Amino acid sequence: MMPHTIRRSPISGAQLVAALAAILFATAVLPPAAAWTLNRSRIAQTETRARTAIERLRAGSDDMESLARNAGIVCGPGRLPNREPAAVSGRARASHPAHAAWLRGARIAPEAFGSGMPTDAWGRCFLLNADAWATGGPVWVLSAGPNGVIDTPPNALALGGDDIGNRLR
C-alpha cells in the first residue's frame, strides 16, 4: 500500500496580502505605538513625581531659607541631564542657554528633597533653583523631559519646551 501524500495548493493572493499586511502592521505600526505609549506613561510618572517633590519641599519650607543661601541650583537623586545636549529638532547645541543656565554650578544634593525621592522617569534628577527663593523669583522643581534638554530659563514664569515641573512659588 502506498502512503497517501497531501498536496498543498499554492498560497492564494488573499493569503499573501493578509500575510504582508500582518508583517507591515507588526513592523511599522506596533513599534511607534508602543514607543508613544511608553513615552506618555513616563511623562505622567514624571508629572506625578514633580508634584510629590513640591509637596515635600512645601512641608519643609523652613529648610528652603538655608538651602537658598547655600545651594544655588540643586540636583536631587539621579543623574544630571547631559551638559552638552545633542541637537534637538535641528537646533545646534549653542542655542540652549536655559539648559546651560540650569547646569552651570548645579550641585548634586539628593538630601534636599528628602529620603525616598525618586528620579524623573528617565533616571535624571529633578532640579531645584533654590537660589531664587532668596531673590523672590520663581522657584521650580524641573525635569528636562523626554528630550533631556532644559528649555525653561531658571527665572521663567511658565514651563518651556517639553520640560516637566511645578513652581514652588
N, C-alpha and C positions, 0 to 999 in steps of 0.2 A: 504494500500500500504506500502510496506516495504522500509525503506531508503536504498539507494544504498551505499555500502561501497567500498572504494577504497583500493585495495590491492597493497601494495608496494612490489616490488621484493627486495630481499636482495641485499646489496651492492656488486657490481662486483669487481673482482680482480683489474681491471684497476682503478676503482674509489678509492679503498683502497690505491693503490700505489700512485696515484695522491695526495690524502689527506696526506699521510705520507711524500711525497716529499715536499709539501707545508709547513708542520709543521717543517720539517728539515731545509728548507730554512729560515723560519721565526725565528728559534731559533739558528741556527748555522752559518748562512751566514750574515744576516742583522745586528745583533748587532756588530760584529767585523768590518764590512764595515762602519757602521755609526761611530764607535769609531775612525777608521783610518781617515775618512773624517774630523771629528771634530778636531782631533789632527793636521792634515795638515793645517786646517784653523787657528788654534791657533798659529802654527809655523809661518805661513805667516803674521798674525797680529803682532806678536812679532817682526819679522824682520822689518816690516814697522815702528813700534814704535821705535825700536832701531835706525833706520836711522833718524827719526824725532828728537830723543834725541841728536844725533850727530850734526844735523843741528842747533839745539837750542844752544848747547854748543859752536859750532864754531862761531855763531853770537855773543855770549857773551864771547869770548875768553879772553877779558881783565879781566873778573872775575876769570878766571882759576888760575892766579897767587895767588890771595887771597885764593881761595878755596884750592889750593895745600898746602899753608902754614898752613892752619887752619883745614883742614878736614880729611886728610888721605883717607879712603875709605868711600864713601858716598852712602847711600841708598835713592833713590828717593821715590815718593809716592808708597804706598803698604806695604806689609809685607816682612820682611827678609825671605830668604829660611830657612828651619829648621837648627838649629845649629848642631844637630846630625842627619844627613840623615840616612834613612833606608838603609839596604844593597841593592845594585843595582847590578844586574847581578852576584850575588854570591860574590861580593866584600864586605868585612867587613867595618864597619864604620871607623875604624882606617886608612884605605887606601885612605882617601880623604883629603890629605894635602892641595890641592888647595882650596877646599871648606873652610877648616878651616882658611887658609890664608886670604881669602876674608872677612870672617865674624868676624875675630879677630879685634876688635876695629872699626867695621863698625858703622857709625853714621847715624841715620835717619835724612835726611835733604832734604825734597821734594823741598824746595825753590831753591836748587842748579840747578835744571832742569827747573825752571820757572813754572809759573802757568799753569794749564791745562795739565801738563804732565801725560799721562796715565801709568798704571802699565803694566807689561807683561800680556799675555793672561791668566795666571794662578793666577793673583792677587798679584804676588810678585813684589817687586821693581826692577828697574834696578840699578845695582851697577856701580859706577864710582871710579876707583883707581886714585883719584885726586893727591895723593902724588907723583905719577910717573911723573907728569908734571914738578915738580921742579928738579927731578933727570935725566930728559931726557929719561926716559923709555917709553915703550908703554903705552898709556892711553886708557883704554877700557870702553865702555858702555856695560854692560853684563847682560844677563838674564840667570838664571840657567837652562832654557829649560824645556822640558816636565817632566823630572825625578826629578827636583828640586835640583839636585846636581851639584855644580860648578866643572868642570873638567879643566878649563883653569887657570893656575897659573897667578897671577897678572902681572908678568913680561914676559909673553909668547908673541911670535910674531904671533901666529895663534890660532884660537879657538880650544878647545879640547872637546871631547865627543859630547854631544848633546846641548852644550851651544849655545846661540844665542846672537850675539852682533856685534859691529863695533868698530874699532880703531879710536880714535880721532886723534892720531898721532903715 
